């Protein structure tokens, strides 16, 4: 999952995509507006953001509980 191979290495995908799933009847319009502003803010900093490296993660569901460090500039 997420590029992890059975031997413990990672295979970088050709494209990194993000999916934003929003359950119905749970969030108000103000919640959606807040998320929209946050995504626009991050997109505005895309030239300054370099990404993160996973430094520690469990074998299962690592995307929820992984520990990250920033990549060098």
N, CA, C, O and CB atoms as a CASP TS submission, in Angstrom:
PFRMAT TS
TARGET T0000
AUTHOR 0000-0000-0000
METHOD Language model
MODEL 1
PARENT N/A
ATOM      1  N   UNK     1       0.836  -1.183   0.000  1.00  0.00           N
ATOM      2  CA  UNK     1       0.000   0.000   0.000  1.00  0.00           C
ATOM      3  C   UNK     1       0.879   1.244   0.000  1.00  0.00           C
ATOM      4  O   UNK     1       1.859   1.307   0.743  1.00  0.00           O
ATOM      5  CB  UNK     1      -0.950  -0.001   1.212  1.00  0.00           C
ATOM      6  N   UNK     2       0.547   2.221  -0.811  1.00  0.00           N
ATOM      7  CA  UNK     2       1.253   3.492  -0.885  1.00  0.00           C
ATOM      8  C   UNK     2       2.718   3.306  -1.253  1.00  0.00           C
ATOM      9  O   UNK     2       3.582   3.970  -0.680  1.00  0.00           O
ATOM     10  CB  UNK     2       1.143   4.225   0.433  1.00  0.00           C
ATOM     11  N   UNK     3       3.012   2.429  -2.185  1.00  0.00           N
ATOM     12  CA  UNK     3       4.371   2.258  -2.677  1.00  0.00           C
ATOM     13  C   UNK     3       5.190   1.227  -1.942  1.00  0.00           C
ATOM     14  O   UNK     3       6.273   0.866  -2.403  1.00  0.00           O
ATOM     15  CB  UNK     3       5.070   3.536  -2.617  1.00  0.00           C
ATOM     16  N   UNK     4       4.707   0.734  -0.803  1.00  0.00           N
ATOM     17  CA  UNK     4       5.455  -0.257  -0.036  1.00  0.00           C
ATOM     18  C   UNK     4       5.493  -1.597  -0.752  1.00  0.00           C
ATOM     19  O   UNK     4       4.464  -2.092  -1.211  1.00  0.00           O
ATOM     20  CB  UNK     4       4.846  -0.424   1.349  1.00  0.00           C
ATOM     21  N   UNK     5       6.691  -2.189  -0.847  1.00  0.00           N
ATOM     22  CA  UNK     5       6.873  -3.482  -1.488  1.00  0.00           C
ATOM     23  C   UNK     5       7.021  -4.565  -0.421  1.00  0.00           C
ATOM     24  O   UNK     5       7.357  -4.251   0.721  1.00  0.00           O
ATOM     25  CB  UNK     5       8.103  -3.462  -2.426  1.00  0.00           C
ATOM     26  N   UNK     6       6.780  -5.834  -0.763  1.00  0.00           N
ATOM     27  CA  UNK     6       6.895  -6.916   0.223  1.00  0.00           C
ATOM     28  C   UNK     6       8.270  -7.020   0.883  1.00  0.00           C
ATOM     29  O   UNK     6       8.376  -7.476   2.021  1.00  0.00           O
ATOM     30  CB  UNK     6       6.574  -8.219  -0.433  1.00  0.00           C
ATOM     31  N   UNK     7       9.330  -6.597   0.171  1.00  0.00           N
ATOM     32  CA  UNK     7      10.682  -6.693   0.745  1.00  0.00           C
ATOM     33  C   UNK     7      11.037  -5.496   1.632  1.00  0.00           C
ATOM     34  O   UNK     7      12.162  -5.406   2.125  1.00  0.00           O
ATOM     35  CB  UNK     7      11.709  -6.814  -0.371  1.00  0.00           C
ATOM     36  N   UNK     8      10.088  -4.578   1.839  1.00  0.00           N
ATOM     37  CA  UNK     8      10.328  -3.428   2.709  1.00  0.00           C
ATOM     38  C   UNK     8      10.750  -2.166   1.986  1.00  0.00           C
ATOM     39  O   UNK     8      10.774  -1.092   2.588  1.00  0.00           O
ATOM     40  CB  UNK     8      11.360  -3.772   3.700  1.00  0.00           C
ATOM     41  N   UNK     9      11.081  -2.268   0.712  1.00  0.00           N
ATOM     42  CA  UNK     9      11.447  -1.080  -0.054  1.00  0.00           C
ATOM     43  C   UNK     9      10.182  -0.370  -0.522  1.00  0.00           C
ATOM     44  O   UNK     9       9.073  -0.881  -0.370  1.00  0.00           O
ATOM     45  CB  UNK     9      12.344  -1.454  -1.263  1.00  0.00           C
ATOM     46  N   UNK    10      10.370   0.817  -1.092  1.00  0.00           N
ATOM     47  CA  UNK    10       9.238   1.567  -1.622  1.00  0.00           C
ATOM     48  C   UNK    10       9.450   1.843  -3.094  1.00  0.00           C
ATOM     49  O   UNK    10      10.565   2.132  -3.527  1.00  0.00           O
ATOM     50  CB  UNK    10       9.038   2.880  -0.852  1.00  0.00           C
ATOM     51  N   UNK    11       8.385   1.756  -3.857  1.00  0.00           N
ATOM     52  CA  UNK    11       8.414   2.077  -5.274  1.00  0.00           C
ATOM     53  C   UNK    11       7.645   3.378  -5.458  1.00  0.00           C
ATOM     54  O   UNK    11       6.450   3.448  -5.172  1.00  0.00           O
ATOM     55  CB  UNK    11       7.807   0.918  -6.145  1.00  0.00           C
ATOM     56  N   UNK    12       8.327   4.391  -5.931  1.00  0.00           N
ATOM     57  CA  UNK    12       7.700   5.706  -6.100  1.00  0.00           C
ATOM     58  C   UNK    12       6.746   5.649  -7.291  1.00  0.00           C
ATOM     59  O   UNK    12       7.147   5.240  -8.381  1.00  0.00           O
ATOM     60  CB  UNK    12       8.779   6.824  -6.303  1.00  0.00           C
ATOM     61  N   UNK    13       5.495   6.054  -7.100  1.00  0.00           N
ATOM     62  CA  UNK    13       4.538   6.017  -8.207  1.00  0.00           C
ATOM     63  C   UNK    13       4.830   7.121  -9.227  1.00  0.00           C
ATOM     64  O   UNK    13       5.496   8.108  -8.915  1.00  0.00           O
ATOM     65  CB  UNK    13       3.104   6.157  -7.676  1.00  0.00           C
ATOM     66  N   UNK    14       4.328   6.942 -10.429  1.00  0.00           N
ATOM     67  CA  UNK    14       4.509   7.953 -11.482  1.00  0.00           C
ATOM     68  C   UNK    14       3.832   9.268 -11.105  1.00  0.00           C
ATOM     69  O   UNK    14       4.338  10.344 -11.423  1.00  0.00           O
ATOM     70  CB  UNK    14       3.950   7.441 -12.821  1.00  0.00           C
ATOM     71  N   UNK    15       2.681   9.178 -10.424  1.00  0.00           N
ATOM     72  CA  UNK    15       1.964  10.372  -9.975  1.00  0.00           C
ATOM     73  C   UNK    15       1.499  10.152  -8.544  1.00  0.00           C
ATOM     74  O   UNK    15       1.051   9.061  -8.193  1.00  0.00           O
ATOM     75  CB  UNK    15       0.757  10.693 -10.908  1.00  0.00           C
ATOM     76  N   UNK    16       1.604  11.186  -7.720  1.00  0.00           N
ATOM     77  CA  UNK    16       1.056  11.152  -6.374  1.00  0.00           C
ATOM     78  C   UNK    16      -0.250  11.931  -6.390  1.00  0.00           C
ATOM     79  O   UNK    16      -0.251  13.137  -6.632  1.00  0.00           O
ATOM     80  CB  UNK    16       2.062  11.743  -5.327  1.00  0.00           C
ATOM     81  N   UNK    17      -1.343  11.261  -6.138  1.00  0.00           N
ATOM     82  CA  UNK    17      -2.652  11.894  -6.159  1.00  0.00           C
ATOM     83  C   UNK    17      -3.249  11.897  -4.762  1.00  0.00           C
ATOM     84  O   UNK    17      -2.930  11.038  -3.940  1.00  0.00           O
ATOM     85  CB  UNK    17      -3.586  11.179  -7.143  1.00  0.00           C
ATOM     86  N   UNK    18      -4.109  12.856  -4.500  1.00  0.00           N
ATOM     87  CA  UNK    18      -4.796  12.961  -3.216  1.00  0.00           C
ATOM     88  C   UNK    18      -6.291  12.899  -3.478  1.00  0.00           C
ATOM     89  O   UNK    18      -6.812  13.560  -4.376  1.00  0.00           O
ATOM     90  CB  UNK    18      -4.407  14.277  -2.462  1.00  0.00           C
ATOM     91  N   UNK    19      -6.959  12.103  -2.687  1.00  0.00           N
ATOM     92  CA  UNK    19      -8.413  12.005  -2.792  1.00  0.00           C
ATOM     93  C   UNK    19      -9.017  12.570  -1.524  1.00  0.00           C
ATOM     94  O   UNK    19      -8.625  12.192  -0.420  1.00  0.00           O
ATOM     95  CB  UNK    19      -8.875  10.531  -3.023  1.00  0.00           C
ATOM     96  N   UNK    20      -9.957  13.464  -1.676  1.00  0.00           N
ATOM     97  CA  UNK    20     -10.663  14.044  -0.542  1.00  0.00           C
ATOM     98  C   UNK    20     -12.083  13.497  -0.554  1.00  0.00           C
ATOM     99  O   UNK    20     -12.901  13.891  -1.386  1.00  0.00           O
ATOM    100  CB  UNK    20     -10.654  15.613  -0.595  1.00  0.00           C
ATOM    101  N   UNK    21     -12.370  12.597   0.361  1.00  0.00           N
ATOM    102  CA  UNK    21     -13.707  12.004   0.454  1.00  0.00           C
ATOM    103  C   UNK    21     -14.467  12.682   1.583  1.00  0.00           C
ATOM    104  O   UNK    21     -13.965  12.786   2.703  1.00  0.00           O
ATOM    105  CB  UNK    21     -13.628  10.462   0.688  1.00  0.00           C
ATOM    106  N   UNK    22     -15.662  13.138   1.293  1.00  0.00           N
ATOM    107  CA  UNK    22     -16.465  13.863   2.277  1.00  0.00           C
ATOM    108  C   UNK    22     -17.782  13.123   2.481  1.00  0.00           C
ATOM    109  O   UNK    22     -18.602  13.056   1.565  1.00  0.00           O
ATOM    110  CB  UNK    22     -16.718  15.336   1.823  1.00  0.00           C
ATOM    111  N   UNK    23     -17.994  12.565   3.679  1.00  0.00           N
ATOM    112  CA  UNK    23     -19.263  11.869   3.938  1.00  0.00           C
ATOM    113  C   UNK    23     -20.438  12.858   3.907  1.00  0.00           C
ATOM    114  O   UNK    23     -20.318  14.002   4.345  1.00  0.00           O
ATOM    115  CB  UNK    23     -19.212  11.140   5.311  1.00  0.00           C
ATOM    116  N   UNK    24     -21.536  12.402   3.397  1.00  0.00           N
ATOM    117  CA  UNK    24     -22.729  13.258   3.341  1.00  0.00           C
ATOM    118  C   UNK    24     -23.293  13.496   4.730  1.00  0.00           C
ATOM    119  O   UNK    24     -23.181  12.651   5.618  1.00  0.00           O
ATOM    120  CB  UNK    24     -23.803  12.631   2.444  1.00  0.00           C
ATOM    121  N   UNK    25     -23.899  14.656   4.899  1.00  0.00           N
ATOM    122  CA  UNK    25     -24.637  15.031   6.119  1.00  0.00           C
ATOM    123  C   UNK    25     -23.801  15.014   7.395  1.00  0.00           C
ATOM    124  O   UNK    25     -24.341  14.860   8.491  1.00  0.00           O
ATOM    125  CB  UNK    25     -25.800  14.109   6.297  1.00  0.00           C
ATOM    126  N   UNK    26     -22.509  15.169   7.260  1.00  0.00           N
ATOM    127  CA  UNK    26     -21.661  15.198   8.448  1.00  0.00           C
ATOM    128  C   UNK    26     -21.051  16.580   8.637  1.00  0.00           C
ATOM    129  O   UNK    26     -20.918  17.055   9.765  1.00  0.00           O
ATOM    130  CB  UNK    26     -20.555  14.139   8.348  1.00  0.00           C
ATOM    131  N   UNK    27     -20.685  17.219   7.547  1.00  0.00           N
ATOM    132  CA  UNK    27     -19.997  18.498   7.608  1.00  0.00           C
ATOM    133  C   UNK    27     -20.898  19.621   7.112  1.00  0.00           C
ATOM    134  O   UNK    27     -21.739  19.425   6.235  1.00  0.00           O
ATOM    135  CB  UNK    27     -18.710  18.449   6.789  1.00  0.00           C
ATOM    136  N   UNK    28     -20.701  20.809   7.695  1.00  0.00           N
ATOM    137  CA  UNK    28     -21.467  21.978   7.262  1.00  0.00           C
ATOM    138  C   UNK    28     -20.705  22.692   6.153  1.00  0.00           C
ATOM    139  O   UNK    28     -19.564  22.346   5.849  1.00  0.00           O
ATOM    140  CB  UNK    28     -21.739  22.943   8.454  1.00  0.00           C
ATOM    141  N   UNK    29     -21.332  23.671   5.564  1.00  0.00           N
ATOM    142  CA  UNK    29     -20.673  24.452   4.515  1.00  0.00           C
ATOM    143  C   UNK    29     -19.442  25.160   5.057  1.00  0.00           C
ATOM    144  O   UNK    29     -18.462  25.328   4.331  1.00  0.00           O
ATOM    145  CB  UNK    29     -21.644  25.472   3.915  1.00  0.00           C
ATOM    146  N   UNK    30     -19.471  25.577   6.309  1.00  0.00           N
ATOM    147  CA  UNK    30     -18.292  26.255   6.877  1.00  0.00           C
ATOM    148  C   UNK    30     -17.110  25.291   7.003  1.00  0.00           C
ATOM    149  O   UNK    30     -15.961  25.707   6.860  1.00  0.00           O
ATOM    150  CB  UNK    30     -18.629  26.857   8.262  1.00  0.00           C
ATOM    151  N   UNK    31     -17.376  24.017   7.266  1.00  0.00           N
ATOM    152  CA  UNK    31     -16.295  23.032   7.280  1.00  0.00           C
ATOM    153  C   UNK    31     -15.659  22.923   5.888  1.00  0.00           C
ATOM    154  O   UNK    31     -14.435  22.917   5.756  1.00  0.00           O
ATOM    155  CB  UNK    31     -16.824  21.649   7.743  1.00  0.00           C
ATOM    156  N   UNK    32     -16.493  22.838   4.869  1.00  0.00           N
ATOM    157  CA  UNK    32     -16.004  22.712   3.488  1.00  0.00           C
ATOM    158  C   UNK    32     -15.239  23.967   3.088  1.00  0.00           C
ATOM    159  O   UNK    32     -14.198  23.873   2.437  1.00  0.00           O
ATOM    160  CB  UNK    32     -17.180  22.462   2.505  1.00  0.00           C
ATOM    161  N   UNK    33     -15.739  25.140   3.467  1.00  0.00           N
ATOM    162  CA  UNK    33     -15.041  26.395   3.164  1.00  0.00           C
ATOM    163  C   UNK    33     -13.658  26.424   3.808  1.00  0.00           C
ATOM    164  O   UNK    33     -12.694  26.874   3.190  1.00  0.00           O
ATOM    165  CB  UNK    33     -15.867  27.598   3.643  1.00  0.00           C
ATOM    166  N   UNK    34     -13.559  25.947   5.040  1.00  0.00           N
ATOM    167  CA  UNK    34     -12.280  25.916   5.746  1.00  0.00           C
ATOM    168  C   UNK    34     -11.284  25.004   5.018  1.00  0.00           C
ATOM    169  O   UNK    34     -10.130  25.380   4.808  1.00  0.00           O
ATOM    170  CB  UNK    34     -12.480  25.440   7.202  1.00  0.00           C
ATOM    171  N   UNK    35     -11.731  23.822   4.643  1.00  0.00           N
ATOM    172  CA  UNK    35     -10.853  22.886   3.929  1.00  0.00           C
ATOM    173  C   UNK    35     -10.431  23.481   2.586  1.00  0.00           C
ATOM    174  O   UNK    35      -9.274  23.353   2.185  1.00  0.00           O
ATOM    175  CB  UNK    35     -11.563  21.522   3.716  1.00  0.00           C
ATOM    176  N   UNK    36     -11.356  24.123   1.898  1.00  0.00           N
ATOM    177  CA  UNK    36     -11.037  24.760   0.620  1.00  0.00           C
ATOM    178  C   UNK    36      -9.958  25.822   0.792  1.00  0.00           C
ATOM    179  O   UNK    36      -9.016  25.880   0.002  1.00  0.00           O
ATOM    180  CB  UNK    36     -12.294  25.384   0.003  1.00  0.00           C
ATOM    181  N   UNK    37     -10.084  26.656   1.809  1.00  0.00           N
ATOM    182  CA  UNK    37      -9.075  27.694   2.067  1.00  0.00           C
ATOM    183  C   UNK    37      -7.720  27.076   2.407  1.00  0.00           C
ATOM    184  O   UNK    37      -6.681  27.580   1.980  1.00  0.00           O
ATOM    185  CB  UNK    37      -9.533  28.614   3.213  1.00  0.00           C
ATOM    186  N   UNK    38      -7.733  25.992   3.169  1.00  0.00           N
ATOM    187  CA  UNK    38      -6.474  25.327   3.528  1.00  0.00           C
ATOM    188  C   UNK    38      -5.792  24.736   2.295  1.00  0.00           C
ATOM    189  O   UNK    38      -4.577  24.862   2.140  1.00  0.00           O
ATOM    190  CB  UNK    38      -6.729  24.222   4.567  1.00  0.00           C
ATOM    191  N   UNK    39      -6.560  24.095   1.421  1.00  0.00           N
ATOM    192  CA  UNK    39      -5.989  23.504   0.202  1.00  0.00           C
ATOM    193  C   UNK    39      -5.439  24.596  -0.708  1.00  0.00           C
ATOM    194  O   UNK    39      -4.363  24.437  -1.284  1.00  0.00           O
ATOM    195  CB  UNK    39      -7.052  22.666  -0.552  1.00  0.00           C
ATOM    196  N   UNK    40      -6.161  25.698  -0.843  1.00  0.00           N
ATOM    197  CA  UNK    40      -5.679  26.815  -1.661  1.00  0.00           C
ATOM    198  C   UNK    40      -4.402  27.402  -1.056  1.00  0.00           C
ATOM    199  O   UNK    40      -3.481  27.764  -1.788  1.00  0.00           O
ATOM    200  CB  UNK    40      -6.769  27.911  -1.784  1.00  0.00           C
ATOM    201  N   UNK    41      -4.341  27.498   0.277  1.00  0.00           N
ATOM    202  CA  UNK    41      -3.139  28.004   0.942  1.00  0.00           C
ATOM    203  C   UNK    41      -1.930  27.118   0.709  1.00  0.00           C
ATOM    204  O   UNK    41      -0.838  27.619   0.439  1.00  0.00           O
ATOM    205  CB  UNK    41      -3.386  28.139   2.423  1.00  0.00           C
ATOM    206  N   UNK    42      -2.108  25.804   0.812  1.00  0.00           N
ATOM    207  CA  UNK    42      -1.008  24.870   0.569  1.00  0.00           C
ATOM    208  C   UNK    42      -0.585  24.924  -0.902  1.00  0.00           C
ATOM    209  O   UNK    42       0.609  24.902  -1.203  1.00  0.00           O
ATOM    210  CB  UNK    42      -1.420  23.427   0.961  1.00  0.00           C
ATOM    211  N   UNK    43      -1.541  24.993  -1.806  1.00  0.00           N
ATOM    212  CA  UNK    43      -1.219  25.085  -3.230  1.00  0.00           C
ATOM    213  C   UNK    43      -0.413  26.347  -3.520  1.00  0.00           C
ATOM    214  O   UNK    43       0.454  26.344  -4.394  1.00  0.00           O
ATOM    215  CB  UNK    43      -2.504  25.069  -4.077  1.00  0.00           C
ATOM    216  N   UNK    44      -0.694  27.418  -2.796  1.00  0.00           N
ATOM    217  CA  UNK    44       0.059  28.659  -2.975  1.00  0.00           C
ATOM    218  C   UNK    44       1.498  28.569  -2.497  1.00  0.00           C
ATOM    219  O   UNK    44       2.328  29.392  -2.884  1.00  0.00           O
ATOM    220  CB  UNK    44      -0.629  29.772  -2.253  1.00  0.00           C
ATOM    221  N   UNK    45       1.808  27.583  -1.663  1.00  0.00           N
ATOM    222  CA  UNK    45       3.169  27.394  -1.152  1.00  0.00           C
ATOM    223  C   UNK    45       3.901  26.242  -1.839  1.00  0.00           C
ATOM    224  O   UNK    45       4.962  25.824  -1.375  1.00  0.00           O
ATOM    225  CB  UNK    45       3.128  27.146   0.342  1.00  0.00           C
ATOM    226  N   UNK    46       3.350  25.725  -2.935  1.00  0.00           N
ATOM    227  CA  UNK    46       3.884  24.514  -3.539  1.00  0.00           C
ATOM    228  C   UNK    46       5.352  24.620  -3.944  1.00  0.00           C
ATOM    229  O   UNK    46       6.059  23.612  -3.940  1.00  0.00           O
ATOM    230  CB  UNK    46       3.071  24.158  -4.731  1.00  0.00           C
ATOM    231  N   UNK    47       5.819  25.796  -4.289  1.00  0.00           N
ATOM    232  CA  UNK    47       7.228  25.948  -4.674  1.00  0.00           C
ATOM    233  C   UNK    47       8.163  25.887  -3.468  1.00  0.00           C
ATOM    234  O   UNK    47       9.353  25.613  -3.623  1.00  0.00           O
ATOM    235  CB  UNK    47       7.430  27.266  -5.412  1.00  0.00           C
ATOM    236  N   UNK    48       7.640  26.137  -2.279  1.00  0.00           N
ATOM    237  CA  UNK    48       8.461  26.117  -1.062  1.00  0.00           C
ATOM    238  C   UNK    48       8.365  24.796  -0.299  1.00  0.00           C
ATOM    239  O   UNK    48       9.165  24.542   0.602  1.00  0.00           O
ATOM    240  CB  UNK    48       8.051  27.254  -0.150  1.00  0.00           C
ATOM    241  N   UNK    49       7.407  23.968  -0.646  1.00  0.00           N
ATOM    242  CA  UNK    49       7.221  22.697   0.054  1.00  0.00           C
ATOM    243  C   UNK    49       7.984  21.596  -0.675  1.00  0.00           C
ATOM    244  O   UNK    49       7.834  21.433  -1.886  1.00  0.00           O
ATOM    245  CB  UNK    49       5.714  22.339   0.160  1.00  0.00           C
ATOM    246  N   UNK    50       8.793  20.848   0.049  1.00  0.00           N
ATOM    247  CA  UNK    50       9.632  19.826  -0.558  1.00  0.00           C
ATOM    248  C   UNK    50       9.146  18.411  -0.314  1.00  0.00           C
ATOM    249  O   UNK    50       9.582  17.492  -1.008  1.00  0.00           O
ATOM    250  CB  UNK    50      11.018  19.958  -0.054  1.00  0.00           C
ATOM    251  N   UNK    51       8.282  18.210   0.621  1.00  0.00           N
ATOM    252  CA  UNK    51       7.789  16.876   0.919  1.00  0.00           C
ATOM    253  C   UNK    51       8.355  16.346   2.217  1.00  0.00           C
ATOM    254  O   UNK    51       9.126  17.018   2.901  1.00  0.00           O
ATOM    255  CB  UNK    51       8.120  15.933  -0.206  1.00  0.00           C
ATOM    256  N   UNK    52       7.961  15.135   2.544  1.00  0.00           N
ATOM    257  CA  UNK    52       8.354  14.512   3.805  1.00  0.00           C
ATOM    258  C   UNK    52       8.770  13.071   3.564  1.00  0.00           C
ATOM    259  O   UNK    52       8.339  12.438   2.601  1.00  0.00           O
ATOM    260  CB  UNK    52       7.204  14.576   4.831  1.00  0.00           C
ATOM    261  N   UNK    53       9.596  12.576   4.434  1.00  0.00           N
ATOM    262  CA  UNK    53      10.054  11.187   4.412  1.00  0.00           C
ATOM    263  C   UNK    53       9.475  10.483   5.634  1.00  0.00           C
ATOM    264  O   UNK    53       9.466  11.037   6.733  1.00  0.00           O
ATOM    265  CB  UNK    53      11.626  11.098   4.395  1.00  0.00           C
ATOM    266  N   UNK    54       8.997   9.270   5.437  1.00  0.00           N
ATOM    267  CA  UNK    54       8.499   8.480   6.567  1.00  0.00           C
ATOM    268  C   UNK    54       9.711   7.928   7.312  1.00  0.00           C
ATOM    269  O   UNK    54      10.545   7.235   6.730  1.00  0.00           O
ATOM    270  CB  UNK    54       7.540   7.315   6.088  1.00  0.00           C
ATOM    271  N   UNK    55       9.801   8.239   8.597  1.00  0.00           N
ATOM    272  CA  UNK    55      10.927   7.768   9.397  1.00  0.00           C
ATOM    273  C   UNK    55      10.558   6.592  10.289  1.00  0.00           C
ATOM    274  O   UNK    55      11.426   5.809  10.677  1.00  0.00           O
ATOM    275  CB  UNK    55      11.462   8.894  10.243  1.00  0.00           C
ATOM    276  N   UNK    56       9.290   6.464  10.613  1.00  0.00           N
ATOM    277  CA  UNK    56       8.837   5.371  11.470  1.00  0.00           C
ATOM    278  C   UNK    56       7.375   5.106  11.154  1.00  0.00           C
ATOM    279  O   UNK    56       6.562   6.027  11.086  1.00  0.00           O
ATOM    280  CB  UNK    56       9.036   5.707  12.988  1.00  0.00           C
ATOM    281  N   UNK    57       7.049   3.816  10.959  1.00  0.00           N
ATOM    282  CA  UNK    57       5.664   3.489  10.635  1.00  0.00           C
ATOM    283  C   UNK    57       5.383   2.031  10.957  1.00  0.00           C
ATOM    284  O   UNK    57       6.258   1.178  10.807  1.00  0.00           O
ATOM    285  CB  UNK    57       5.366   3.779   9.153  1.00  0.00           C
ATOM    286  N   UNK    58       4.164   1.743  11.401  1.00  0.00           N
ATOM    287  CA  UNK    58       3.787   0.346  11.628  1.00  0.00           C
ATOM    288  C   UNK    58       3.565  -0.360  10.292  1.00  0.00           C
ATOM    289  O   UNK    58       3.429   0.292   9.256  1.00  0.00           O
ATOM    290  CB  UNK    58       2.512   0.257  12.506  1.00  0.00           C
ATOM    291  N   UNK    59       3.529  -1.657  10.316  1.00  0.00           N
ATOM    292  CA  UNK    59       3.339  -2.435   9.085  1.00  0.00           C
ATOM    293  C   UNK    59       1.954  -2.209   8.482  1.00  0.00           C
ATOM    294  O   UNK    59       1.809  -2.166   7.260  1.00  0.00           O
ATOM    295  CB  UNK    59       3.546  -3.925   9.366  1.00  0.00           C
ATOM    296  N   UNK    60       0.950  -2.068   9.320  1.00  0.00           N
ATOM    297  CA  UNK    60      -0.414  -1.889   8.830  1.00  0.00           C
ATOM    298  C   UNK    60      -0.891  -0.454   9.088  1.00  0.00           C
ATOM    299  O   UNK    60      -0.587   0.133  10.127  1.00  0.00           O
ATOM    300  CB  UNK    60      -1.367  -2.904   9.503  1.00  0.00           C
ATOM    301  N   UNK    61      -1.627   0.088   8.147  1.00  0.00           N
ATOM    302  CA  UNK    61      -2.224   1.428   8.256  1.00  0.00           C
ATOM    303  C   UNK    61      -1.195   2.502   8.579  1.00  0.00           C
ATOM    304  O   UNK    61      -1.450   3.383   9.400  1.00  0.00           O
ATOM    305  CB  UNK    61      -3.303   1.431   9.320  1.00  0.00           C
ATOM    306  N   UNK    62      -0.052   2.433   7.945  1.00  0.00           N
ATOM    307  CA  UNK    62       1.014   3.382   8.262  1.00  0.00           C
ATOM    308  C   UNK    62       0.659   4.820   7.914  1.00  0.00           C
ATOM    309  O   UNK    62       1.202   5.746   8.516  1.00  0.00           O
ATOM    310  CB  UNK    62       2.270   2.992   7.541  1.00  0.00           C
ATOM    311  N   UNK    63      -0.230   5.027   6.966  1.00  0.00           N
ATOM    312  CA  UNK    63      -0.596   6.388   6.577  1.00  0.00           C
ATOM    313  C   UNK    63      -1.354   7.119   7.680  1.00  0.00           C
ATOM    314  O   UNK    63      -1.485   8.341   7.623  1.00  0.00           O
ATOM    315  CB  UNK    63      -1.435   6.359   5.314  1.00  0.00           C
ATOM    316  N   UNK    64      -1.859   6.394   8.689  1.00  0.00           N
ATOM    317  CA  UNK    64      -2.547   7.039   9.800  1.00  0.00           C
ATOM    318  C   UNK    64      -1.610   7.398  10.948  1.00  0.00           C
ATOM    319  O   UNK    64      -1.816   8.409  11.619  1.00  0.00           O
ATOM    320  CB  UNK    64      -3.643   6.146  10.307  1.00  0.00           C
ATOM    321  N   UNK    65      -0.588   6.586  11.180  1.00  0.00           N
ATOM    322  CA  UNK    65       0.227   6.761  12.387  1.00  0.00           C
ATOM    323  C   UNK    65       1.715   6.901  12.105  1.00  0.00           C
ATOM    324  O   UNK    65       2.520   6.764  13.026  1.00  0.00           O
ATOM    325  CB  UNK    65       0.012   5.604  13.310  1.00  0.00           C
ATOM    326  N   UNK    66       2.104   7.165  10.880  1.00  0.00           N
ATOM    327  CA  UNK    66       3.514   7.290  10.535  1.00  0.00           C
ATOM    328  C   UNK    66       4.121   8.558  11.152  1.00  0.00           C
ATOM    329  O   UNK    66       3.421   9.526  11.451  1.00  0.00           O
ATOM    330  CB  UNK    66       3.686   7.305   9.007  1.00  0.00           C
ATOM    331  N   UNK    67       5.447   8.517  11.331  1.00  0.00           N
ATOM    332  CA  UNK    67       6.203   9.686  11.799  1.00  0.00           C
ATOM    333  C   UNK    67       7.005  10.181  10.591  1.00  0.00           C
ATOM    334  O   UNK    67       7.642   9.386   9.900  1.00  0.00           O
ATOM    335  CB  UNK    67       7.156   9.332  13.047  1.00  0.00           C
ATOM    336  N   UNK    68       6.973  11.483  10.339  1.00  0.00           N
ATOM    337  CA  UNK    68       7.600  12.067   9.154  1.00  0.00           C
ATOM    338  C   UNK    68       8.714  13.030   9.540  1.00  0.00           C
ATOM    339  O   UNK    68       8.754  13.551  10.655  1.00  0.00           O
ATOM    340  CB  UNK    68       6.558  12.790   8.298  1.00  0.00           C
ATOM    341  N   UNK    69       9.626  13.253   8.581  1.00  0.00           N
ATOM    342  CA  UNK    69      10.606  14.345   8.711  1.00  0.00           C
ATOM    343  C   UNK    69      10.665  15.055   7.355  1.00  0.00           C
ATOM    344  O   UNK    69      10.501  14.416   6.315  1.00  0.00           O
ATOM    345  CB  UNK    69      12.049  13.801   9.151  1.00  0.00           C
ATOM    346  N   UNK    70      10.899  16.371   7.361  1.00  0.00           N
ATOM    347  CA  UNK    70      10.926  17.089   6.083  1.00  0.00           C
ATOM    348  C   UNK    70      12.128  16.689   5.237  1.00  0.00           C
ATOM    349  O   UNK    70      13.204  16.404   5.763  1.00  0.00           O
ATOM    350  CB  UNK    70      10.944  18.594   6.324  1.00  0.00           C
ATOM    351  N   UNK    71      11.935  16.672   3.923  1.00  0.00           N
ATOM    352  CA  UNK    71      13.041  16.416   3.009  1.00  0.00           C
ATOM    353  C   UNK    71      13.936  17.649   2.954  1.00  0.00           C
ATOM    354  O   UNK    71      13.457  18.769   3.130  1.00  0.00           O
ATOM    355  CB  UNK    71      12.520  16.045   1.592  1.00  0.00           C
ATOM    356  N   UNK    72      15.229  17.455   2.711  1.00  0.00           N
ATOM    357  CA  UNK    72      16.118  18.623   2.630  1.00  0.00           C
ATOM    358  C   UNK    72      15.750  19.522   1.443  1.00  0.00           C
ATOM    359  O   UNK    72      15.253  19.052   0.419  1.00  0.00           O
ATOM    360  CB  UNK    72      17.588  18.168   2.510  1.00  0.00           C
ATOM    361  N   UNK    73      16.003  20.800   1.605  1.00  0.00           N
ATOM    362  CA  UNK    73      15.651  21.777   0.566  1.00  0.00           C
ATOM    363  C   UNK    73      16.559  21.715  -0.635  1.00  0.00           C
ATOM    364  O   UNK    73      16.381  22.479  -1.584  1.00  0.00           O
ATOM    365  CB  UNK    73      15.681  23.162   1.131  1.00  0.00           C
TER
END
